Amino acid sequence: MSKVKFELNRAGVRELLRSQEAMNVCRTYASAVSNRAGEGYEVTTYTGKNRVNASVHAASYEARKDNYENNTLLKSIR
C-alpha cells in the first residue's frame, strides 16, 4: 500500500461552510422539521463565525405550549 498525503484547503472549506448553498441545505432540513411540527413553528437562518446555522422555534403561544407538553420539535427530527 502506498501512503497518500491529503492536505485540506482550509480557506476553501471555510468558504463552503459559509456559502449560500450550505444555507439552502440547512434551511431545507429545518423547514422539513417545521412542517412536521405543525402550525406556529418558524425557521431562522444566519451566518455565524464559522458556518451557517438554521433553527426552528415555537413562535406562537400555542406552539410553545405544545412543544413544552409534547416535545414536538424533538419528535419532529427524524
Backbone atoms as SQL, in Angstrom:
CREATE TABLE atoms (id INTEGER PRIMARY KEY, chain TEXT, resi INTEGER, resn TEXT, atom TEXT, x REAL, y REAL, z REAL);
INSERT INTO atoms VALUES
  (1, 'A', 1, 'MET', 'N', 0.837, -1.177, 0.000),
  (2, 'A', 1, 'MET', 'CA', 0.000, 0.000, 0.000),
  (3, 'A', 1, 'MET', 'C', 0.881, 1.240, 0.000),
  (4, 'A', 2, 'SER', 'N', 0.446, 2.237, -0.728),
  (5, 'A', 2, 'SER', 'CA', 1.184, 3.494, -0.762),
  (6, 'A', 2, 'SER', 'C', 0.589, 4.457, 0.250),
  (7, 'A', 3, 'LYS', 'N', 1.441, 5.331, 0.730),
  (8, 'A', 3, 'LYS', 'CA', 0.983, 6.339, 1.678),
  (9, 'A', 3, 'LYS', 'C', 0.575, 7.580, 0.901),
  (10, 'A', 4, 'VAL', 'N', -0.638, 8.025, 1.139),
  (11, 'A', 4, 'VAL', 'CA', -1.159, 9.186, 0.451),
  (12, 'A', 4, 'VAL', 'C', -1.294, 10.316, 1.454),
  (13, 'A', 5, 'LYS', 'N', -0.759, 11.469, 1.100),
  (14, 'A', 5, 'LYS', 'CA', -0.911, 12.640, 1.951),
  (15, 'A', 5, 'LYS', 'C', -2.059, 13.469, 1.412),
  (16, 'A', 6, 'PHE', 'N', -2.863, 13.939, 2.315),
  (17, 'A', 6, 'PHE', 'CA', -4.034, 14.722, 1.962),
  (18, 'A', 6, 'PHE', 'C', -3.985, 16.010, 2.763),
  (19, 'A', 7, 'GLU', 'N', -3.977, 17.124, 2.064),
  (20, 'A', 7, 'GLU', 'CA', -3.952, 18.407, 2.743),
  (21, 'A', 7, 'GLU', 'C', -5.234, 19.165, 2.406),
  (22, 'A', 8, 'LEU', 'N', -5.962, 19.527, 3.438),
  (23, 'A', 8, 'LEU', 'CA', -7.230, 20.198, 3.285),
  (24, 'A', 8, 'LEU', 'C', -7.016, 21.679, 3.014),
  (25, 'A', 9, 'ASN', 'N', -7.744, 22.208, 2.052),
  (26, 'A', 9, 'ASN', 'CA', -7.685, 23.631, 1.741),
  (27, 'A', 9, 'ASN', 'C', -8.615, 24.345, 2.717),
  (28, 'A', 10, 'ARG', 'N', -8.065, 24.883, 3.796),
  (29, 'A', 10, 'ARG', 'CA', -8.860, 25.465, 4.869),
  (30, 'A', 10, 'ARG', 'C', -9.706, 26.647, 4.391),
  (31, 'A', 11, 'ALA', 'N', -9.158, 27.477, 3.551),
  (32, 'A', 11, 'ALA', 'CA', -9.913, 28.629, 3.057),
  (33, 'A', 11, 'ALA', 'C', -11.102, 28.168, 2.217),
  (34, 'A', 12, 'GLY', 'N', -10.908, 27.125, 1.438),
  (35, 'A', 12, 'GLY', 'CA', -11.997, 26.599, 0.623),
  (36, 'A', 12, 'GLY', 'C', -13.103, 25.984, 1.468),
  (37, 'A', 13, 'VAL', 'N', -12.724, 25.256, 2.511),
  (38, 'A', 13, 'VAL', 'CA', -13.715, 24.651, 3.399),
  (39, 'A', 13, 'VAL', 'C', -14.473, 25.744, 4.141),
  (40, 'A', 14, 'ARG', 'N', -13.782, 26.769, 4.610),
  (41, 'A', 14, 'ARG', 'CA', -14.423, 27.887, 5.300),
  (42, 'A', 14, 'ARG', 'C', -15.431, 28.565, 4.383),
  (43, 'A', 15, 'GLU', 'N', -15.031, 28.771, 3.135),
  (44, 'A', 15, 'GLU', 'CA', -15.925, 29.398, 2.163),
  (45, 'A', 15, 'GLU', 'C', -17.151, 28.525, 1.903),
  (46, 'A', 16, 'LEU', 'N', -16.949, 27.218, 1.812),
  (47, 'A', 16, 'LEU', 'CA', -18.054, 26.299, 1.583),
  (48, 'A', 16, 'LEU', 'C', -19.029, 26.298, 2.760),
  (49, 'A', 17, 'LEU', 'N', -18.528, 26.267, 3.981),
  (50, 'A', 17, 'LEU', 'CA', -19.388, 26.218, 5.156),
  (51, 'A', 17, 'LEU', 'C', -20.174, 27.511, 5.365),
  (52, 'A', 18, 'ARG', 'N', -19.701, 28.610, 4.797),
  (53, 'A', 18, 'ARG', 'CA', -20.390, 29.892, 4.946),
  (54, 'A', 18, 'ARG', 'C', -21.136, 30.304, 3.681),
  (55, 'A', 19, 'SER', 'N', -21.254, 29.408, 2.718),
  (56, 'A', 19, 'SER', 'CA', -21.848, 29.749, 1.423),
  (57, 'A', 19, 'SER', 'C', -23.376, 29.746, 1.470),
  (58, 'A', 20, 'GLN', 'N', -23.951, 30.351, 0.452),
  (59, 'A', 20, 'GLN', 'CA', -25.410, 30.384, 0.306),
  (60, 'A', 20, 'GLN', 'C', -25.949, 28.985, 0.048),
  (61, 'A', 21, 'GLU', 'N', -25.202, 28.149, -0.655),
  (62, 'A', 21, 'GLU', 'CA', -25.645, 26.783, -0.930),
  (63, 'A', 21, 'GLU', 'C', -25.773, 25.994, 0.366),
  (64, 'A', 22, 'ALA', 'N', -24.818, 26.152, 1.289),
  (65, 'A', 22, 'ALA', 'CA', -24.898, 25.470, 2.579),
  (66, 'A', 22, 'ALA', 'C', -26.093, 25.987, 3.374),
  (67, 'A', 23, 'MET', 'N', -26.372, 27.279, 3.272),
  (68, 'A', 23, 'MET', 'CA', -27.528, 27.835, 3.967),
  (69, 'A', 23, 'MET', 'C', -28.819, 27.262, 3.406),
  (70, 'A', 24, 'ASN', 'N', -28.884, 27.084, 2.095),
  (71, 'A', 24, 'ASN', 'CA', -30.079, 26.498, 1.482),
  (72, 'A', 24, 'ASN', 'C', -30.307, 25.067, 1.954),
  (73, 'A', 25, 'VAL', 'N', -29.239, 24.293, 2.099),
  (74, 'A', 25, 'VAL', 'CA', -29.353, 22.919, 2.586),
  (75, 'A', 25, 'VAL', 'C', -29.858, 22.915, 4.023),
  (76, 'A', 26, 'CYS', 'N', -29.290, 23.767, 4.871),
  (77, 'A', 26, 'CYS', 'CA', -29.732, 23.859, 6.269),
  (78, 'A', 26, 'CYS', 'C', -31.186, 24.297, 6.350),
  (79, 'A', 27, 'ARG', 'N', -31.566, 25.270, 5.540),
  (80, 'A', 27, 'ARG', 'CA', -32.942, 25.761, 5.542),
  (81, 'A', 27, 'ARG', 'C', -33.908, 24.660, 5.099),
  (82, 'A', 28, 'THR', 'N', -33.506, 23.836, 4.146),
  (83, 'A', 28, 'THR', 'CA', -34.352, 22.735, 3.678),
  (84, 'A', 28, 'THR', 'C', -34.641, 21.752, 4.804),
  (85, 'A', 29, 'TYR', 'N', -33.604, 21.340, 5.541),
  (86, 'A', 29, 'TYR', 'CA', -33.795, 20.405, 6.646),
  (87, 'A', 29, 'TYR', 'C', -34.620, 21.029, 7.765),
  (88, 'A', 30, 'ALA', 'N', -34.368, 22.292, 8.088),
  (89, 'A', 30, 'ALA', 'CA', -35.120, 22.971, 9.143),
  (90, 'A', 30, 'ALA', 'C', -36.581, 23.147, 8.738),
  (91, 'A', 31, 'SER', 'N', -36.834, 23.428, 7.482),
  (92, 'A', 31, 'SER', 'CA', -38.216, 23.574, 7.007),
  (93, 'A', 31, 'SER', 'C', -38.970, 22.255, 7.097),
  (94, 'A', 32, 'ALA', 'N', -38.281, 21.154, 6.827),
  (95, 'A', 32, 'ALA', 'CA', -38.920, 19.843, 6.940),
  (96, 'A', 32, 'ALA', 'C', -39.329, 19.575, 8.384),
  (97, 'A', 33, 'VAL', 'N', -38.477, 19.913, 9.335),
  (98, 'A', 33, 'VAL', 'CA', -38.800, 19.742, 10.751),
  (99, 'A', 33, 'VAL', 'C', -39.976, 20.632, 11.127),
  (100, 'A', 34, 'SER', 'N', -39.954, 21.873, 10.672),
  (101, 'A', 34, 'SER', 'CA', -41.029, 22.816, 10.963),
  (102, 'A', 34, 'SER', 'C', -42.363, 22.327, 10.393),
  (103, 'A', 35, 'ASN', 'N', -42.345, 21.790, 9.197),
  (104, 'A', 35, 'ASN', 'CA', -43.571, 21.277, 8.577),
  (105, 'A', 35, 'ASN', 'C', -44.124, 20.082, 9.342),
  (106, 'A', 36, 'ARG', 'N', -43.241, 19.199, 9.817),
  (107, 'A', 36, 'ARG', 'CA', -43.698, 18.043, 10.588),
  (108, 'A', 36, 'ARG', 'C', -44.240, 18.466, 11.948),
  (109, 'A', 37, 'ALA', 'N', -43.708, 19.557, 12.514),
  (110, 'A', 37, 'ALA', 'CA', -44.147, 20.025, 13.832),
  (111, 'A', 37, 'ALA', 'C', -45.540, 20.627, 13.766),
  (112, 'A', 38, 'GLY', 'N', -45.868, 21.301, 12.675),
  (113, 'A', 38, 'GLY', 'CA', -47.201, 21.869, 12.521),
  (114, 'A', 38, 'GLY', 'C', -47.205, 23.385, 12.551),
  (115, 'A', 39, 'GLU', 'N', -48.390, 23.944, 12.824),
  (116, 'A', 39, 'GLU', 'CA', -48.590, 25.396, 12.821),
  (117, 'A', 39, 'GLU', 'C', -47.856, 26.055, 13.994),
  (118, 'A', 40, 'GLY', 'N', -47.362, 27.269, 13.759),
  (119, 'A', 40, 'GLY', 'CA', -46.785, 28.063, 14.831),
  (120, 'A', 40, 'GLY', 'C', -45.288, 27.937, 15.002),
  (121, 'A', 41, 'TYR', 'N', -44.626, 27.152, 14.175),
  (122, 'A', 41, 'TYR', 'CA', -43.180, 26.974, 14.266),
  (123, 'A', 41, 'TYR', 'C', -42.510, 27.705, 13.113),
  (124, 'A', 42, 'GLU', 'N', -41.422, 28.411, 13.392),
  (125, 'A', 42, 'GLU', 'CA', -40.726, 29.210, 12.381),
  (126, 'A', 42, 'GLU', 'C', -39.275, 28.771, 12.249),
  (127, 'A', 43, 'VAL', 'N', -38.742, 28.989, 11.054),
  (128, 'A', 43, 'VAL', 'CA', -37.353, 28.676, 10.739),
  (129, 'A', 43, 'VAL', 'C', -36.567, 29.976, 10.654),
  (130, 'A', 44, 'THR', 'N', -35.391, 30.006, 11.275),
  (131, 'A', 44, 'THR', 'CA', -34.475, 31.135, 11.132),
  (132, 'A', 44, 'THR', 'C', -33.124, 30.604, 10.693),
  (133, 'A', 45, 'THR', 'N', -32.472, 31.357, 9.826),
  (134, 'A', 45, 'THR', 'CA', -31.123, 31.005, 9.381),
  (135, 'A', 45, 'THR', 'C', -30.217, 32.215, 9.542),
  (136, 'A', 46, 'TYR', 'N', -28.959, 31.960, 9.833),
  (137, 'A', 46, 'TYR', 'CA', -27.993, 33.040, 9.946),
  (138, 'A', 46, 'TYR', 'C', -26.590, 32.492, 9.707),
  (139, 'A', 47, 'THR', 'N', -25.678, 33.381, 9.391),
  (140, 'A', 47, 'THR', 'CA', -24.288, 33.008, 9.189),
  (141, 'A', 47, 'THR', 'C', -23.520, 33.359, 10.447),
  (142, 'A', 48, 'GLY', 'N', -22.963, 32.349, 11.074),
  (143, 'A', 48, 'GLY', 'CA', -22.171, 32.537, 12.281),
  (144, 'A', 48, 'GLY', 'C', -20.722, 32.804, 11.942),
  (145, 'A', 49, 'LYS', 'N', -19.872, 32.701, 12.943),
  (146, 'A', 49, 'LYS', 'CA', -18.448, 32.959, 12.754),
  (147, 'A', 49, 'LYS', 'C', -17.811, 31.927, 11.822),
  (148, 'A', 50, 'ASN', 'N', -18.203, 30.665, 11.978),
  (149, 'A', 50, 'ASN', 'CA', -17.558, 29.593, 11.217),
  (150, 'A', 50, 'ASN', 'C', -18.427, 28.945, 10.156),
  (151, 'A', 51, 'ARG', 'N', -19.745, 28.995, 10.311),
  (152, 'A', 51, 'ARG', 'CA', -20.619, 28.286, 9.376),
  (153, 'A', 51, 'ARG', 'C', -22.024, 28.864, 9.449),
  (154, 'A', 52, 'VAL', 'N', -22.854, 28.426, 8.521),
  (155, 'A', 52, 'VAL', 'CA', -24.255, 28.850, 8.535),
  (156, 'A', 52, 'VAL', 'C', -25.024, 27.969, 9.510),
  (157, 'A', 53, 'ASN', 'N', -26.108, 28.511, 10.039),
  (158, 'A', 53, 'ASN', 'CA', -26.921, 27.798, 11.012),
  (159, 'A', 53, 'ASN', 'C', -28.391, 27.984, 10.681),
  (160, 'A', 54, 'ALA', 'N', -29.171, 26.992, 11.030),
  (161, 'A', 54, 'ALA', 'CA', -30.626, 27.084, 10.889),
  (162, 'A', 54, 'ALA', 'C', -31.243, 26.544, 12.165),
  (163, 'A', 55, 'SER', 'N', -32.327, 27.177, 12.587),
  (164, 'A', 55, 'SER', 'CA', -33.008, 26.703, 13.789),
  (165, 'A', 55, 'SER', 'C', -34.511, 26.805, 13.593),
  (166, 'A', 56, 'VAL', 'N', -35.225, 25.995, 14.353),
  (167, 'A', 56, 'VAL', 'CA', -36.685, 26.008, 14.351),
  (168, 'A', 56, 'VAL', 'C', -37.116, 26.346, 15.772),
  (169, 'A', 57, 'HIS', 'N', -38.022, 27.285, 15.901),
  (170, 'A', 57, 'HIS', 'CA', -38.517, 27.644, 17.230),
  (171, 'A', 57, 'HIS', 'C', -40.033, 27.828, 17.194),
  (172, 'A', 58, 'ALA', 'N', -40.614, 27.691, 18.366),
  (173, 'A', 58, 'ALA', 'CA', -42.057, 27.877, 18.505),
  (174, 'A', 58, 'ALA', 'C', -42.340, 29.371, 18.580),
  (175, 'A', 59, 'ALA', 'N', -43.060, 29.890, 17.609),
  (176, 'A', 59, 'ALA', 'CA', -43.300, 31.329, 17.523),
  (177, 'A', 59, 'ALA', 'C', -44.592, 31.758, 18.200),
  (178, 'A', 60, 'SER', 'N', -45.584, 30.906, 18.254),
  (179, 'A', 60, 'SER', 'CA', -46.862, 31.282, 18.848),
  (180, 'A', 60, 'SER', 'C', -46.996, 30.665, 20.243),
  (181, 'A', 61, 'TYR', 'N', -47.937, 31.199, 20.996),
  (182, 'A', 61, 'TYR', 'CA', -48.184, 30.683, 22.341),
  (183, 'A', 61, 'TYR', 'C', -48.615, 29.216, 22.291),
  (184, 'A', 62, 'GLU', 'N', -49.492, 28.895, 21.352),
  (185, 'A', 62, 'GLU', 'CA', -49.983, 27.526, 21.230),
  (186, 'A', 62, 'GLU', 'C', -48.847, 26.555, 20.894),
  (187, 'A', 63, 'ALA', 'N', -47.946, 26.978, 20.012),
  (188, 'A', 63, 'ALA', 'CA', -46.813, 26.127, 19.633),
  (189, 'A', 63, 'ALA', 'C', -45.857, 25.947, 20.812),
  (190, 'A', 64, 'ARG', 'N', -45.613, 27.023, 21.573),
  (191, 'A', 64, 'ARG', 'CA', -44.741, 26.904, 22.748),
  (192, 'A', 64, 'ARG', 'C', -45.337, 25.933, 23.766),
  (193, 'A', 65, 'LYS', 'N', -46.645, 26.048, 23.985),
  (194, 'A', 65, 'LYS', 'CA', -47.315, 25.150, 24.922),
  (195, 'A', 65, 'LYS', 'C', -47.258, 23.711, 24.420),
  (196, 'A', 66, 'ASP', 'N', -47.523, 23.516, 23.134),
  (197, 'A', 66, 'ASP', 'CA', -47.476, 22.183, 22.534),
  (198, 'A', 66, 'ASP', 'C', -46.074, 21.587, 22.650),
  (199, 'A', 67, 'ASN', 'N', -45.064, 22.375, 22.376),
  (200, 'A', 67, 'ASN', 'CA', -43.700, 21.883, 22.461),
  (201, 'A', 67, 'ASN', 'C', -43.325, 21.553, 23.902),
  (202, 'A', 68, 'TYR', 'N', -43.769, 22.378, 24.837),
  (203, 'A', 68, 'TYR', 'CA', -43.487, 22.148, 26.254),
  (204, 'A', 68, 'TYR', 'C', -44.123, 20.854, 26.750),
  (205, 'A', 69, 'GLU', 'N', -45.368, 20.617, 26.368),
  (206, 'A', 69, 'GLU', 'CA', -46.090, 19.446, 26.848),
  (207, 'A', 69, 'GLU', 'C', -45.738, 18.163, 26.109),
  (208, 'A', 70, 'ASN', 'N', -45.416, 18.264, 24.806),
  (209, 'A', 70, 'ASN', 'CA', -45.249, 17.061, 23.980),
  (210, 'A', 70, 'ASN', 'C', -43.870, 16.871, 23.354),
  (211, 'A', 71, 'ASN', 'N', -42.946, 17.790, 23.585),
  (212, 'A', 71, 'ASN', 'CA', -41.618, 17.737, 22.936),
  (213, 'A', 71, 'ASN', 'C', -41.761, 17.622, 21.421),
  (214, 'A', 72, 'THR', 'N', -42.612, 18.435, 20.852),
  (215, 'A', 72, 'THR', 'CA', -42.947, 18.362, 19.439),
  (216, 'A', 72, 'THR', 'C', -41.728, 18.539, 18.537),
  (217, 'A', 73, 'LEU', 'N', -40.891, 19.521, 18.830),
  (218, 'A', 73, 'LEU', 'CA', -39.725, 19.749, 17.978),
  (219, 'A', 73, 'LEU', 'C', -38.766, 18.570, 18.026),
  (220, 'A', 74, 'LEU', 'N', -38.555, 18.037, 19.200),
  (221, 'A', 74, 'LEU', 'CA', -37.662, 16.889, 19.333),
  (222, 'A', 74, 'LEU', 'C', -38.203, 15.681, 18.579),
  (223, 'A', 75, 'LYS', 'N', -39.506, 15.479, 18.633),
  (224, 'A', 75, 'LYS', 'CA', -40.109, 14.346, 17.930),
  (225, 'A', 75, 'LYS', 'C', -40.195, 14.579, 16.425),
  (226, 'A', 76, 'SER', 'N', -40.092, 15.833, 15.987),
  (227, 'A', 76, 'SER', 'CA', -40.171, 16.136, 14.560),
  (228, 'A', 76, 'SER', 'C', -38.853, 15.906, 13.836),
  (229, 'A', 77, 'ILE', 'N', -37.782, 15.725, 14.574),
  (230, 'A', 77, 'ILE', 'CA', -36.474, 15.450, 13.966),
  (231, 'A', 77, 'ILE', 'C', -36.398, 13.975, 13.661),
  (232, 'A', 78, 'ARG', 'N', -36.161, 13.651, 12.407),
  (233, 'A', 78, 'ARG', 'CA', -36.066, 12.233, 12.015),
  (234, 'A', 78, 'ARG', 'C', -34.738, 11.944, 11.432);
